[in-house]
Amino acid sequence: MIDYTLLVPASPKFGPLLDNLVKSHEKHRNSFTNELVIFGAPSRSSCYHSKMVSMLPKLRELDTEYVVVIDAFDLIFNKPLDASLFQDFEEIPDLEFKFGAEVNCFPYLQYKDLFDRNGRTSMKYLNGGVIIAKRDAYISRLESFLDGSKYDQGEFLRSSDQVMYTLMYKDSLEMGDKKVSIDQEARISLQMFRMEKDNHYVLDEKGQLRFLETDNIPFFVHFNGDGKNQMHHFGIEYGN
């Protein structure tokens, strides 16, 4: 059995915003799917605070080898989890982080050419809505990025935690160390920004999504950005 924790960085206080995630977790729950560990400040905070500042002590509390970190308010389970969620770590021993991918290059357009050269599908750019990571490596990276003598913390606050992840991916590509990769095939998650039903994905009779470009059925669907406009196809609304 793979040793992992399923983390959701969001205050439990925002129950209605968590409903879609919680209900989909229950719907697709199986023996492999762990409990959701929902944690966060009692009031709503920035992505920088919830996914970096608060994440570090939470990771230190845990003892699992891996963590699966998912966004809370705009993400649902699309199918039951299984061991293939971690197959990239089995196939690539040096891999430490697997991130979601999307069609939008944010926040560093100056690295777009690098990401394009390493693209295999239209999902060429990193998205931090789904993260699978080795816990010890995650702690080490956060300790470095939260060091104000090394990095401008204001940039994380202004542009979100995705600044950190994108720099990690850029550095890994440039060094060729295979420590960071992104899920370009939407095998793990599909980020719905700029996605349209029947053009980019289809739903089966049970409402399960399949990504047409790769024919994959991802574990998670993340309604980032204007992707919230697609929620009604799944019979849900943001915050309901």
ABEGO torsion letter per residue (X at the ends): XBBBBBBBBBBAABAAAAAAAAAAAAAABBAABBBBBBBEBABBBBAAAAAAAAAAAAAAABABABBBBBBAAABBBABBBBAAAAAAAAABAABABBBBBBABBOABAAAAAAAAAABABABABBBAABBBBBAAAAAAAAAAAABAAABBAAAAAAAEAAAAAAAAAAAAAAAGAGABBBBAAGAABBBABGBBBGAABBBBAAGBBBBAAAGBBBABBBBBEAAAAAAAAAGBBBGX
